[in-house]
């Protein structure tokens, strides 16, 4: 979905809020994104008005397609009537300038945005110049499908039953759940915890996650080769050689959950080998 990322106010707001989340997960108490959002998306700004328009088309769900079409058309009229384009262009110019001063701009725009397609479509529809009818139609119907489609998720039966219970029982169940979670993941090695933490923080950049995973697979390879000569058991040595081969064959064109799980398993293996060597 081609469009100008620099001019898409909805996308800029999404990127900034995700950066705030990433900074918070990394333990930062003063994210520059927070200051930028407060400065440029105040209630009296055109960027705030535009963000509200984006939110209407993102969040509203209507089963009737004709009603959904009417909403899109009404929203476009509202955008043209209420948002001062001259002021908006000036605000976006200043916003991009501040973002460039605060972040490495290429990395900032490489963030994975799950709702990128709908954000791009909304921007294209709101700023339509009708020079490309095919593009206009595609964007319009992307929004229409988004508004009128409903994904019904099947709720876990255990959760359904738990919700029927009294408050004290639900609190007890929650406490047990937390204790079991902490007990289950308490045995993770420092390397495994590091991998999980980086994966959670991957909201900040796909490129950063890719670089991190590649460096960690190299580290696993180094560890396996380092301990190989210290192992006397021939069967274990054969298994380590197979693992070294698997690590060498691992290519990360685009980071996936499978890569993280594989890395976690390799670190578990490294941890077990260390224990064998110590004995």
C-alpha positions in Angstrom: 0.0 0.0 0.0 2.0 2.9 -1.3 1.7 6.3 0.3 3.8 9.0 2.0 4.8 7.8 5.5 6.1 11.3 6.4 2.7 12.8 5.7 0.5 10.1 7.3 -0.5 11.6 10.7 -2.2 8.4 11.8 1.0 6.4 11.1 3.2 8.9 12.8 1.1 8.8 16.0 1.1 5.0 15.9 4.9 4.9 15.6 5.4 7.3 18.4 3.1 5.4 20.8 4.8 2.1 20.0 8.1 3.8 20.7 6.8 4.8 24.1 5.9 1.2 24.8 9.3 0.0 23.7 11.1 2.6 25.8 8.9 1.6 28.8 9.8 -2.1 28.4 13.5 -1.2 28.3 13.1 0.5 31.6 13.3 4.1 30.3 11.4 6.6 32.6 11.6 9.5 30.2 10.8 8.5 26.6 11.4 11.3 24.0 8.3 10.0 22.3 6.1 11.0 25.2 7.3 14.6 25.0 6.7 14.7 21.3 3.2 13.3 21.5 2.3 15.8 24.3 3.7 18.6 22.2 2.3 17.9 18.8 -0.9 16.0 19.5 -2.5 18.4 22.0 -6.3 18.9 21.7 -6.0 22.2 19.9 -3.8 20.9 17.1 -4.7 19.8 13.6 -2.7 16.7 14.2 -5.0 15.8 17.1 -8.1 16.4 14.9 -6.6 14.2 12.1 -5.7 11.4 14.6 -9.3 11.4 15.8 -10.5 11.0 12.2 -8.1 8.0 11.8 -9.4 6.5 15.0 -13.0 6.6 13.8 -12.2 4.6 10.7 -9.9 2.2 12.6 -12.1 1.4 15.6 -15.6 1.5 14.3 -17.3 -1.8 13.4 -20.5 -1.9 11.4 -22.0 -5.1 9.9 -24.2 -3.3 7.3 -21.9 -2.5 4.3 -24.1 0.5 3.2 -23.9 2.0 6.7 -20.1 1.4 6.6 -19.9 3.2 3.2 -21.9 6.1 4.6 -19.5 6.3 7.6 -16.5 6.5 5.3 -18.0 9.2 3.2 -19.2 11.2 6.2 -15.7 10.9 7.8 -14.1 12.2 4.6 -16.4 15.2 4.6 -15.7 15.9 8.3 -11.9 15.7 7.6 -12.1 18.2 4.8 -14.4 20.5 6.8 -12.7 20.5 10.2 -9.0 20.0 9.5 -7.1 23.1 8.4 -4.7 21.7 5.8 -2.3 24.7 5.8 -1.8 24.4 9.6 -1.6 20.6 9.3 1.2 20.7 6.8 3.1 23.1 9.0 2.6 20.9 12.1 3.7 17.8 10.3 6.9 19.6 9.0 7.8 20.5 12.6 6.9 17.1 13.9 9.1 15.3 11.4 11.9 17.7 12.1 11.6 16.9 15.9 11.5 13.1 15.2 14.7 13.4 13.1 16.4 15.2 15.9 15.3 12.6 18.5 15.6 9.3 16.5 17.6 7.7 13.7 14.9 8.3 11.1 15.4 5.1 9.0 15.1 2.9 12.1 12.1 4.8 13.3 10.1 4.1 10.1 11.2 0.4 10.0 9.0 -0.5 13.0 6.6 -3.3 12.3 3.1 -1.9 12.3 0.4 -4.7 12.1 -2.3 -2.2 11.1 -0.1 -0.5 8.5 -2.4 -1.4 5.6 -5.5 0.2 7.1 -3.5 3.3 8.2 -2.1 3.7 4.6 -5.6 3.2 3.1 -7.2 5.8 5.4 -4.5 8.4 4.5 -5.0 7.7 0.8 -8.8 8.1 1.0 -8.6 11.3 3.1 -6.1 12.9 0.8 -7.5 11.6 -2.4 -6.7 13.6 -5.6 -8.3 11.1 -8.0 -5.3 10.9 -10.2 -5.1 7.1 -9.7 -8.7 5.6 -9.7 -7.4 2.1 -9.2 -5.4 3.1 -6.1 -8.4 5.1 -4.8 -10.8 2.2 -5.2 -8.4 -0.3 -3.5 -7.9 2.0 -0.5 -11.6 2.7 -0.1 -12.6 -1.0 -0.2 -9.8 -1.9 2.2 -11.3 0.4 4.8 -14.8 -0.8 4.0 -13.8 -4.4 4.5 -12.0 -3.5 7.8 -15.1 -1.7 9.2 -17.6 -4.4 8.1 -15.6 -7.5 8.9 -15.9 -9.2 12.3 -13.6 -11.8 13.7 -15.3 -13.9 16.3 -12.8 -15.5 18.6 -13.8 -18.6 20.5 -13.3 -18.0 24.2 -11.6 -20.7 26.2 -14.2 -22.8 28.1 -12.1 -22.6 31.3 -12.2 -18.9 31.2 -15.9 -18.9 30.6 -16.5 -21.0 33.7 -14.1 -18.9 35.8 -15.9 -15.7 34.9 -19.1 -17.2 36.4 -17.4 -17.7 39.8 -17.4 -15.2 42.7 -14.7 -12.5 43.0 -12.7 -14.3 45.8 -12.4 -17.5 43.7 -11.3 -15.5 40.6 -8.6 -13.7 42.7 -7.4 -17.0 44.1 -7.2 -18.5 40.6 -5.3 -15.5 39.4 -2.8 -15.8 42.2 -2.2 -19.5 41.5 -1.8 -18.6 37.8 0.9 -16.0 38.6 2.7 -18.4 40.9 2.7 -21.1 38.3 4.0 -18.7 35.6 6.8 -17.5 37.8 7.7 -21.1 38.8 7.7 -22.3 35.2 9.9 -19.5 33.9 12.2 -19.1 36.9 14.6 -21.7 35.5 15.3 -19.8 32.4 19.0 -19.0 31.9 20.1 -15.3 31.7 20.6 -15.8 27.9 17.1 -17.1 27.5 15.6 -14.2 29.5 17.7 -11.8 27.3 16.2 -13.4 24.1 12.6 -13.1 25.5 13.2 -9.5 26.6 14.5 -8.5 23.1 11.7 -10.3 21.4 9.1 -8.4 23.5 10.9 -5.2 22.7 11.0 -6.0 19.0 8.1 -3.6 18.5 10.9 -1.0 18.2 12.5 -2.4 15.1 12.5 -5.5 12.9 16.0 -4.7 11.8 17.2 -4.5 15.4 15.7 -7.9 16.2 17.2 -9.5 13.1 20.7 -8.2 14.1 20.2 -9.4 17.7 19.1 -12.9 16.7 22.0 -13.3 14.2 24.5 -12.3 16.9 22.9 -14.7 19.4 23.1 -17.6 17.0 26.8 -16.8 16.5 27.2 -16.8 20.2 25.5 -20.3 20.5 27.8 -21.5 17.8 30.8 -20.3 19.7 29.6 -21.9 22.9 28.9 -25.3 21.3 32.4 -25.3 19.7 34.1 -24.2 22.9 32.6 -27.1 24.9 32.9 -29.7 22.2 36.4 -30.7 23.1 35.5 -31.0 26.8 32.9 -33.7 26.2 34.0 -37.3 26.5 30.7 -38.9 25.6 30.7 -39.8 21.9 26.9 -39.7 21.5 26.7 -36.2 23.0 29.6 -35.1 20.7 27.6 -36.3 17.6 24.6 -34.4 18.8 26.6 -31.3 19.3 28.0 -31.6 15.8 24.4 -31.9 14.4 23.4 -28.8 16.4 26.4 -26.9 15.0 25.2 -27.8 11.5 21.7 -26.6 12.3 22.9 -23.3 13.6 25.1 -22.8 10.5 22.0 -23.5 8.3 19.8 -21.0 10.1 19.2 -18.0 7.9 17.2 -15.0 9.1 15.8 -13.1 6.1 12.9 -11.9 8.3 12.7 -12.5 12.0 10.0 -15.0 13.1 8.7 -16.5 16.3 10.2 -19.8 15.1 13.7 -18.3 15.2 13.2 -17.2 18.8 12.0 -20.6 19.8 14.9 -22.3 18.1 17.4 -19.9 19.8 15.7 -20.6 23.2 16.2 -24.4 22.7 19.8 -24.0 21.7 20.5 -22.0 24.8 18.8 -24.7 26.8 21.2 -27.2 25.2 24.2 -25.0 26.0 23.1 -24.7 29.6 22.8 -28.5 29.9 26.2 -29.0 28.3 27.8 -26.6 30.8 26.3 -28.6 33.7 27.7 -31.8 32.2 31.2 -30.3 31.8 31.1 -29.0 35.4 30.4 -32.5 36.7 
